[in-house]
Amino acid sequence: MAKVLILGGTTEARLLAQKLAPRADLEVTLSLAGRTASPVAHAVPLRVGGFGGADGLAEHLARERVDALIDATHPYATSISHNAAGAARKAGVALVALRRPPWKAVAGDRWIEVDDTRAAVNALGPTSRRVFVAVGRNELKPFGGAPQHFYLIRSVDPVDPPLPLPQAAYVTARGPFSEADDSALMRKHAIDVVVSKNSGGSAAYGKIAAASALGIDVIMLRRPLAAHAPAVETVDDAIAWLDHALTSAATRGV
Ligand SMILES: NC(=O)c1ccc[n+]([C@@H]2O[C@H](COP(=O)([O-])OP(=O)(O)OC[C@H]3O[C@@H](n4cnc5c(N)ncnc54)[C@H](OP(=O)(O)O)[C@@H]3O)[C@@H](O)[C@H]2O)c1
């Protein structure tokens, strides 16, 4: 039986695990960083927590005799993806990255693309605005430096402690989010600008579509540089890669 390790924390990782779980020829484990207090259920056994850098992950791959590694982490989770590339090389394990393609601006979109949250705060400008922030709770600190704005902050787990901001509302919710619900939320709080990562996929696109329909700006954080690894864009392509990798290894007698 071939051993497969999926690095997860995304919808795609969960869907991939769901599709691979019934396969009798595979023993699949999914790894989570342990960031969310109550992660969603997965169809395969989980391991939770960091490996201790690229070397720790390489040791894990060797110790557990992993045959194939699928990096299905979020496109903005750069450390773990670089570690996966280094560890797979070191341990001689086949690796593929499953990365959803980024969203592309379409007619009607009013995107301002920036490199990080610090640049996003600069792009908000000095005049008070009503800002919907959906970038995850670990990257909120720079917004504390611009207290002139009202912020609606959405995250999976509560922001604790809250930011030192005089005007902020917090929403804890887990996607997928529809355009209709996000539009209603944005209208309720009179939002005039959205700050977002370019996550890709449909689960987080509601706010982007809603912003476009409402004619408001989106400050879009550009994708960070991807780790050097062969990549696929869909769950089915990841499965095709896996089958090919395992067949080639068997043919070579690895
Ligand atoms: N960044 C985002 O915007 C975002 C959005 C949605 C979901 N996520 C998910 O949240 C998790 C953490 O994201 P991040 O941006 O904090 O990652 P990161 O900065 O790339 O990773 C920081 C450290 O967390 C550990 N880690 C990350 N993902 C892991 C995984 N799947 N399994 C085991 N350890 C993991 C690793 O620790 P060691 O070095 O000790 O191994 C890694 O060096 C990822 O699984 C990602 O898919 C991230």
Ligand as a Chemical Component Dictionary entry (heavy atoms), coordinates in Angstrom:
data_LIG
# 
_chem_comp.id                   LIG 
_chem_comp.type                 NON-POLYMER 
_chem_comp.pdbx_formal_charge   0 
_chem_comp.three_letter_code    LIG 
# 
loop_
_chem_comp_atom.comp_id 
_chem_comp_atom.atom_id 
_chem_comp_atom.alt_atom_id 
_chem_comp_atom.type_symbol 
_chem_comp_atom.charge 
_chem_comp_atom.model_Cartn_x 
_chem_comp_atom.model_Cartn_y 
_chem_comp_atom.model_Cartn_z 
_chem_comp_atom.pdbx_ordinal 
LIG N1  N1  N 0  -1.994 31.905 4.931  1  
LIG C1  C1  C 0  -3.281 31.922 4.606  2  
LIG O1  O1  O 0  -3.814 32.920 4.110  3  
LIG C2  C2  C 0  -4.137 30.704 4.828  4  
LIG C3  C3  C 0  -5.504 30.753 4.460  5  
LIG C4  C4  C 0  -6.294 29.601 4.625  6  
LIG C5  C5  C 0  -5.733 28.468 5.157  7  
LIG N2  N2  N 1  -4.405 28.463 5.512  8  
LIG C6  C6  C 0  -3.861 27.217 6.063  9  
LIG O2  O2  O 0  -3.426 27.479 7.378  10 
LIG C7  C7  C 0  -2.212 26.776 7.658  11 
LIG C8  C8  C 0  -1.160 27.734 8.187  12 
LIG O3  O3  O 0  -0.972 28.761 7.220  13 
LIG P1  P1  P 0  0.256  29.781 7.382  14 
LIG O4  O4  O 0  0.091  30.840 6.365  15 
LIG O5  O5  O -1 0.430  30.136 8.827  16 
LIG O6  O6  O 0  1.441  28.820 6.928  17 
LIG P2  P2  P 0  3.007  29.068 6.837  18 
LIG O7  O7  O 0  3.338  30.444 7.272  19 
LIG O8  O8  O 0  3.449  28.635 5.494  20 
LIG O9  O9  O 0  3.543  28.000 7.866  21 
LIG C9  C9  C 0  4.116  28.315 9.122  22 
LIG C10 C10 C 0  4.457  27.015 9.801  23 
LIG O10 O10 O 0  3.269  26.332 10.181 24 
LIG C11 C11 C 0  3.434  24.931 10.009 25 
LIG N3  N3  N 0  2.464  24.461 9.016  26 
LIG C12 C12 C 0  1.818  25.174 8.063  27 
LIG N4  N4  N 0  0.958  24.408 7.400  28 
LIG C13 C13 C 0  1.059  23.173 7.916  29 
LIG C14 C14 C 0  0.408  21.942 7.633  30 
LIG N5  N5  N 0  -0.546 21.823 6.696  31 
LIG N6  N6  N 0  0.773  20.873 8.407  32 
LIG C15 C15 C 0  1.710  20.969 9.364  33 
LIG N7  N7  N 0  2.353  22.111 9.667  34 
LIG C16 C16 C 0  2.025  23.195 8.955  35 
LIG C17 C17 C 0  4.861  24.728 9.580  36 
LIG O11 O11 O 0  5.607  24.582 10.776 37 
LIG P3  P3  P 0  6.996  23.758 10.827 38 
LIG O12 O12 O 0  8.009  24.621 10.144 39 
LIG O13 O13 O 0  7.229  23.573 12.285 40 
LIG O14 O14 O 0  6.759  22.474 10.094 41 
LIG C18 C18 C 0  5.188  26.036 8.895  42 
LIG O15 O15 O 0  6.572  26.331 8.829  43 
LIG C19 C19 C 0  -1.803 26.064 6.369  44 
LIG O16 O16 O 0  -2.119 24.700 6.519  45 
LIG C20 C20 C 0  -2.642 26.723 5.278  46 
LIG O17 O17 O 0  -2.993 25.827 4.257  47 
LIG C21 C21 C 0  -3.604 29.543 5.362  48 
# 
loop_
_chem_comp_bond.comp_id 
_chem_comp_bond.atom_id_1 
_chem_comp_bond.atom_id_2 
_chem_comp_bond.value_order 
_chem_comp_bond.pdbx_ordinal 
LIG N1  C1  SING 1  
LIG C1  O1  DOUB 2  
LIG C1  C2  SING 3  
LIG C2  C3  SING 4  
LIG C2  C21 DOUB 5  
LIG C3  C4  DOUB 6  
LIG C4  C5  SING 7  
LIG C5  N2  DOUB 8  
LIG N2  C6  SING 9  
LIG N2  C21 SING 10 
LIG C6  O2  SING 11 
LIG C6  C20 SING 12 
LIG O2  C7  SING 13 
LIG C7  C8  SING 14 
LIG C7  C19 SING 15 
LIG C8  O3  SING 16 
LIG O3  P1  SING 17 
LIG P1  O4  DOUB 18 
LIG P1  O5  SING 19 
LIG P1  O6  SING 20 
LIG O6  P2  SING 21 
LIG P2  O7  DOUB 22 
LIG P2  O8  SING 23 
LIG P2  O9  SING 24 
LIG O9  C9  SING 25 
LIG C9  C10 SING 26 
LIG C10 O10 SING 27 
LIG C10 C18 SING 28 
LIG O10 C11 SING 29 
LIG C11 N3  SING 30 
LIG C11 C17 SING 31 
LIG N3  C12 SING 32 
LIG N3  C16 SING 33 
LIG C12 N4  DOUB 34 
LIG N4  C13 SING 35 
LIG C13 C14 SING 36 
LIG C13 C16 DOUB 37 
LIG C14 N5  SING 38 
LIG C14 N6  DOUB 39 
LIG N6  C15 SING 40 
LIG C15 N7  DOUB 41 
LIG N7  C16 SING 42 
LIG C17 O11 SING 43 
LIG C17 C18 SING 44 
LIG O11 P3  SING 45 
LIG P3  O12 DOUB 46 
LIG P3  O13 SING 47 
LIG P3  O14 SING 48 
LIG C18 O15 SING 49 
LIG C19 O16 SING 50 
LIG C19 C20 SING 51 
LIG C20 O17 SING 52 
# 
